[in-house]
């Protein structure tokens, strides 16, 4: 008998972004690997990737709160051991993917549940970058409620640095995997 976990995210209007300033060269290099054809339903981790299956159901809203169609979504995360890739690998973000929002502002990624970094007090997360003609590039982190590293002190330190995370609430369910409902509102430039 398989057990699954269903994750739900409260709809949040985000006003701050987590800048991706630490590794801009890696970000630009990753963008060169984007497939020629991207749909609203894509994979990050291959189907045979070890780990707990995770489906991210996303909804992108424009600044007025209406569904935003045609937004490019780039996401990457660690594997089940907390690593982005093997040491000295040519591709620093092995588990990554792209999607584009449909007419209803929705996208979906199939992947695995990431693990926190080894020996570092940072909760598990998925990096999400939204690129929209109206609003430029915006960075977010999807995190998970119940992660023992997502302490009150961590959240306060994260927020006081002008950064944010969107925390998913974990609900137990059936079916062998996890689902995340991720809603984010674009900020105007």
C-alpha positions in Angstrom: 0.0 0.0 0.0 1.4 3.3 -1.0 0.9 6.5 1.0 0.9 10.0 -0.5 1.1 13.4 0.9 -0.9 16.3 -0.6 0.6 19.7 -0.2 -1.5 22.9 -0.5 -0.3 26.5 -0.6 -2.4 29.3 0.7 -2.9 31.9 -2.1 -0.4 34.6 -1.4 0.3 37.9 -3.1 4.0 38.2 -3.1 5.6 41.6 -3.1 9.2 40.8 -2.7 11.5 38.5 -4.7 14.4 36.3 -3.9 17.2 37.6 -6.1 19.3 35.1 -7.9 22.5 37.0 -7.6 24.7 34.3 -6.2 24.9 32.4 -9.5 23.9 34.5 -12.5 26.3 32.8 -14.9 24.7 29.4 -14.0 21.3 30.8 -14.6 22.2 32.1 -18.0 24.0 28.9 -18.9 20.9 26.9 -17.9 18.6 29.0 -20.1 20.6 27.8 -23.1 19.5 24.3 -22.4 15.8 25.1 -22.6 13.9 22.8 -25.0 12.7 24.3 -28.3 9.0 23.4 -27.4 7.7 24.0 -23.9 4.1 23.4 -22.8 2.1 24.1 -19.6 2.8 20.5 -18.4 6.4 19.5 -18.1 8.9 17.4 -16.1 11.8 18.5 -14.0 13.0 15.1 -12.7 12.9 12.1 -15.0 10.2 9.5 -14.2 12.8 7.1 -12.9 14.5 9.7 -10.5 14.8 8.2 -7.0 12.7 10.1 -4.5 9.1 10.8 -3.6 7.1 11.9 -6.6 6.0 15.5 -6.5 3.6 17.4 -8.8 3.6 21.2 -8.6 0.3 22.7 -9.8 1.0 26.4 -10.4 -1.2 29.4 -11.0 0.3 32.7 -12.0 -1.7 35.9 -11.6 -1.0 39.3 -13.0 -0.6 42.3 -10.8 -4.4 42.9 -10.9 -5.0 39.3 -9.7 -6.2 37.9 -13.1 -4.7 34.7 -14.6 -1.5 35.5 -16.5 -1.1 33.5 -19.8 2.2 33.0 -21.6 4.5 33.4 -18.5 7.7 31.3 -18.8 8.3 29.3 -15.6 11.8 28.0 -14.9 12.3 25.8 -11.8 15.1 23.8 -10.4 15.9 22.0 -7.1 18.0 19.4 -5.3 17.7 15.7 -5.6 16.7 13.4 -2.7 20.2 13.8 -1.2 20.1 17.6 -1.2 22.5 18.1 -4.1 21.9 20.0 -7.3 24.3 17.8 -9.2 27.4 15.7 -8.8 30.6 17.5 -7.7 32.4 19.2 -10.7 29.5 18.3 -13.0 29.2 20.4 -16.2 25.5 21.1 -15.5 25.2 22.7 -12.0 21.4 22.2 -11.8 20.6 18.6 -13.0 16.9 18.7 -11.9 15.4 21.7 -13.8 12.6 22.4 -16.2 10.6 25.0 -18.0 6.9 25.4 -18.6 4.7 28.2 -19.9 1.4 29.2 -18.4 -1.8 28.4 -20.3 -4.7 30.7 -21.0 -5.9 30.2 -17.4 -2.4 31.1 -16.0 -1.7 27.5 -15.0 1.3 25.3 -15.3 2.4 21.9 -13.9 5.7 20.3 -13.1 6.2 16.6 -12.4 9.3 15.9 -10.3 10.4 14.6 -7.0 10.4 16.1 -3.5 13.8 17.9 -3.0 15.8 17.5 0.1 17.6 20.2 2.1 21.2 20.9 1.5 23.5 18.5 3.4 24.9 20.0 6.6 23.4 23.4 6.1 20.4 24.8 8.0 18.3 25.8 4.9 14.9 24.1 4.4 14.2 22.1 1.3 12.9 24.3 -1.5 12.2 24.7 -5.3 13.6 27.7 -7.0 11.0 29.2 -9.3 11.7 32.0 -11.9 8.8 33.7 -13.7 9.5 35.7 -16.9 6.7 37.8 -18.2 6.7 40.6 -20.8 4.7 42.8 -18.4 6.9 42.3 -15.4 10.4 41.1 -16.3 12.0 38.2 -14.4 10.9 37.4 -10.8 12.4 34.9 -8.4 10.6 32.9 -5.8 11.2 29.9 -3.5 8.6 27.2 -2.9 9.2 25.7 0.6 7.4 23.1 2.6 5.5 23.4 6.0 6.7 20.9 8.5 10.3 21.1 7.4 12.2 21.0 10.7 14.7 23.6 9.2 11.8 26.1 8.5 11.9 27.4 12.1 10.4 30.7 13.2 13.9 32.2 13.5 14.8 31.1 9.9 11.6 32.6 8.5 12.1 35.9 10.4 15.8 36.1 9.2 14.7 35.3 5.6 12.0 38.0 5.7 14.2 40.6 7.3 16.7 40.2 4.5 14.0 41.3 2.1 13.4 37.8 0.7 10.5 35.5 1.0 9.4 31.9 0.6 6.0 30.5 -0.2 5.4 27.7 2.3 3.2 24.7 1.3 1.0 23.2 4.0 1.4 19.3 4.0 -1.8 17.2 4.1 -1.7 13.4 4.1 -3.5 11.7 1.2 -3.5 8.5 -0.9 -1.8 7.7 -4.3 1.9 7.4 -3.8 3.1 11.0 -4.3 2.8 14.6 -3.2 1.0 17.5 -4.8 1.7 21.2 -4.3 -0.7 24.0 -5.3 1.5 27.1 -5.9 -0.1 30.4 -6.6 1.9 33.6 -7.1 1.1 37.1 -8.2 3.4 39.0 -10.5 4.7 42.4 -9.4 4.8 45.2 -11.9 8.3 46.6 -12.7 
